[in-house]
Amino acid sequence: MSDADIKRQAAFASILASGALTVGKLVAGLLSGSLALMSEALHSLLDTGATILTYFAVRAADKPADDEHHYGHAKIEAVAALIETGLLMVLALAVLGEAVRRLITPSTEHVDATWLTFGVLIVSIVVDVVRWRSLDAIAKRTKSDALAADALHFSSDLVASSLVLVGLVATTYGFTQGDSLAALGVSLFIGIAGYRLGRRTIDTLVDAAPAGLTERLRRTVENVPGVVAIEVLRLRPAGPQVIGELSIAVPRTMPLEKVYTVKQQVVTAIAQDMPEADITVTANPRALDDESVLERVLLIAARRRLAIHHVTIQDIDGAKSISLDLELDARMTHGAAHEIASSLEEAIQAELGSEIEIETHIEPMEAEELRGANSSDARRAEIRAVLTEGARLGGIIHDVHHVRARETPAGVVVNYHCRVEPGLTVHDVHEAVDALDRHLRLRLPEVTRVVGHADPKDAPPH
């Protein structure tokens, strides 16, 4: 059975219980002449009307979101609870006024408490206990404001009926003002119940975040790796759900795929810790204090989808000098390429300061795939021999292997693997591989492109 069905059945059962108790209390109150009991009958009559309102409210609140109600209809329950609050307050004031009047001006009316009167009150107390516990459990399970209001009504009925019972017992034993004092107590408890219900309902209607949930959510989100800070966090109750907006800050140097992963991890963490929360998560880039100049330059280029490499950063008498290689379409005119390079330089200066010195070297980048075919075994053997010769001359590179050569319209493209000592620096290995590439192109001019992959000496072959 769904939560919606459970709520509707609970609300309908409350109508039957409230109606029966109202009739019993009203009959017993009229027969006995007890103000407290008649006040309690009016309270129960109000409860019956409130439970009818609750029944229709929970039916309407379970309707799905539509074009006019983007967040659903859950707040209908809060509106119903607010109406119940107003009715409770009016009844509490009316009973309080009559009780005070009877205490100041003692009435000559006789209160005749019979076995029927006591029987109705005892049955009422039992029913109130059962309905209060049942409704309270269902309200907590379904997060229903309307059912919580009903549970509060029955709990206040329980206390009020108990006071009426005590008042009638006191009156029976000769304490003539016992009934009026009981009525006074009934009015006070109705008022307290109305205040508690009203406070909760108003919090819902004004979108007050549930107590403690904001800090709990902050702790959950801040524990997700990659979250720099929480910039915006807004929460509001909507029936059984808590709807909200969350904006997190992530490092601006973080790749887009990683940003998406961080967002999904945040959503998953919230769902695991707070299943009732429906939070919209957005991520905003933020510049961190520990970003290096290189990271900032690479980020600027990446935003423009420009391929750069060989970024050199120098500190010259306290001023920064940056040089880099920029790869652009080989078919592009030099004028267009120069405009792109100048725009990149201006963006870097805007980020790092106009006093930054920037030099850009433009390199051609092949814009389309080259069709080719494997070179002959003789050609491949010749290339391997030249590479092995160059490796011996350099003294750093060893074991040239997995040599491939392809004939393309642009010339011969060569790929090979080799081995080096793992303790060498990246700079030393790069210089050695470059020297070997130049040696091959010098000996075999038809080779136009060489890609050498250096493996550590003890690495497994691949």
JONORKA-V523950 format. One record per residue. RES is the residue in one letter. D_CENTER is the distance of its C-alpha to the mean C-alpha in whole Angstrom. Layout:
BEGIN
res = <RES | RES>
d_center = <D_CENTER | D_CENTER>
END
This chain:
BEGIN
res = <M | S | D | A | D | I | K | R | Q | A | A | F | A | S | I | L | A | S | G | A | L | T | V | G | K | L | V | A | G | L | L | S | G | S | L | A | L | M | S | E | A | L | H | S | L | L | D | T | G | A | T | I | L | T | Y | F | A | V | R | A | A | D | K | P | A | D | D | E | H | H | Y | G | H | A | K | I | E | A | V | A | A | L | I | E | T | G | L | L | M | V | L | A | L | A | V | L | G | E | A | V | R | R | L | I | T | P | S | T | E | H | V | D | A | T | W | L | T | F | G | V | L | I | V | S | I | V | V | D | V | V | R | W | R | S | L | D | A | I | A | K | R | T | K | S | D | A | L | A | A | D | A | L | H | F | S | S | D | L | V | A | S | S | L | V | L | V | G | L | V | A | T | T | Y | G | F | T | Q | G | D | S | L | A | A | L | G | V | S | L | F | I | G | I | A | G | Y | R | L | G | R | R | T | I | D | T | L | V | D | A | A | P | A | G | L | T | E | R | L | R | R | T | V | E | N | V | P | G | V | V | A | I | E | V | L | R | L | R | P | A | G | P | Q | V | I | G | E | L | S | I | A | V | P | R | T | M | P | L | E | K | V | Y | T | V | K | Q | Q | V | V | T | A | I | A | Q | D | M | P | E | A | D | I | T | V | T | A | N | P | R | A | L | D | D | E | S | V | L | E | R | V | L | L | I | A | A | R | R | R | L | A | I | H | H | V | T | I | Q | D | I | D | G | A | K | S | I | S | L | D | L | E | L | D | A | R | M | T | H | G | A | A | H | E | I | A | S | S | L | E | E | A | I | Q | A | E | L | G | S | E | I | E | I | E | T | H | I | E | P | M | E | A | E | E | L | R | G | A | N | S | S | D | A | R | R | A | E | I | R | A | V | L | T | E | G | A | R | L | G | G | I | I | H | D | V | H | H | V | R | A | R | E | T | P | A | G | V | V | V | N | Y | H | C | R | V | E | P | G | L | T | V | H | D | V | H | E | A | V | D | A | L | D | R | H | L | R | L | R | L | P | E | V | T | R | V | V | G | H | A | D | P | K | D | A | P | P | H>
d_center = <29 | 25 | 24 | 25 | 28 | 28 | 27 | 30 | 33 | 32 | 32 | 35 | 37 | 36 | 38 | 41 | 41 | 41 | 44 | 46 | 45 | 46 | 49 | 51 | 50 | 51 | 55 | 55 | 54 | 57 | 59 | 59 | 59 | 56 | 54 | 51 | 51 | 51 | 48 | 46 | 47 | 46 | 43 | 42 | 43 | 41 | 38 | 40 | 39 | 35 | 35 | 36 | 33 | 31 | 32 | 32 | 28 | 27 | 28 | 27 | 23 | 23 | 24 | 21 | 20 | 22 | 23 | 24 | 21 | 18 | 16 | 18 | 21 | 20 | 21 | 24 | 24 | 24 | 27 | 29 | 28 | 29 | 32 | 33 | 33 | 35 | 38 | 37 | 38 | 41 | 43 | 42 | 44 | 47 | 47 | 47 | 50 | 52 | 52 | 53 | 56 | 57 | 57 | 59 | 61 | 62 | 62 | 65 | 63 | 64 | 61 | 62 | 59 | 60 | 59 | 57 | 55 | 54 | 54 | 51 | 49 | 49 | 48 | 45 | 44 | 44 | 42 | 40 | 39 | 38 | 36 | 34 | 33 | 32 | 30 | 28 | 27 | 26 | 24 | 22 | 22 | 21 | 19 | 22 | 23 | 26 | 27 | 26 | 29 | 31 | 31 | 32 | 35 | 36 | 36 | 37 | 40 | 41 | 41 | 43 | 45 | 46 | 47 | 49 | 51 | 52 | 53 | 55 | 57 | 58 | 59 | 61 | 63 | 64 | 61 | 61 | 58 | 56 | 55 | 54 | 52 | 50 | 49 | 48 | 46 | 44 | 44 | 42 | 40 | 39 | 38 | 36 | 34 | 34 | 32 | 30 | 29 | 29 | 27 | 24 | 24 | 24 | 21 | 19 | 21 | 21 | 17 | 17 | 14 | 15 | 17 | 15 | 12 | 11 | 13 | 12 | 8 | 10 | 12 | 10 | 8 | 12 | 13 | 12 | 15 | 15 | 13 | 15 | 14 | 11 | 13 | 11 | 9 | 10 | 10 | 12 | 14 | 15 | 17 | 16 | 12 | 10 | 9 | 7 | 7 | 6 | 9 | 10 | 14 | 15 | 19 | 21 | 23 | 20 | 21 | 19 | 19 | 18 | 15 | 14 | 14 | 12 | 9 | 10 | 10 | 7 | 5 | 8 | 8 | 6 | 8 | 11 | 10 | 9 | 10 | 11 | 7 | 6 | 4 | 6 | 5 | 9 | 11 | 15 | 18 | 19 | 23 | 23 | 27 | 28 | 28 | 31 | 34 | 34 | 30 | 30 | 33 | 31 | 28 | 30 | 32 | 29 | 28 | 31 | 31 | 34 | 36 | 37 | 39 | 41 | 40 | 42 | 41 | 44 | 45 | 48 | 49 | 46 | 45 | 42 | 44 | 42 | 43 | 41 | 42 | 41 | 41 | 42 | 43 | 47 | 48 | 47 | 49 | 49 | 49 | 46 | 45 | 46 | 44 | 40 | 42 | 42 | 39 | 37 | 39 | 39 | 35 | 35 | 38 | 35 | 33 | 35 | 38 | 41 | 43 | 42 | 44 | 43 | 45 | 44 | 46 | 45 | 46 | 46 | 44 | 45 | 43 | 44 | 44 | 48 | 50 | 52 | 54 | 55 | 58 | 61 | 61 | 64 | 62 | 59 | 61 | 63 | 59 | 58 | 62 | 61 | 58 | 59 | 62 | 60 | 58 | 61 | 62 | 58 | 58 | 55 | 54 | 55 | 55 | 54 | 53 | 51 | 53 | 52 | 54 | 53 | 55 | 54 | 55 | 54 | 56 | 55 | 52 | 52 | 49 | 50 | 49 | 50 | 50 | 50 | 50 | 46 | 47 | 47 | 45 | 43 | 45 | 49 | 48 | 47 | 50 | 52 | 50 | 51 | 54 | 55 | 53 | 56 | 59 | 58 | 58 | 61 | 63 | 62 | 61 | 60 | 57 | 54 | 51 | 50 | 47 | 48 | 45 | 46 | 45 | 46 | 49 | 48 | 45 | 45 | 46 | 44>
END
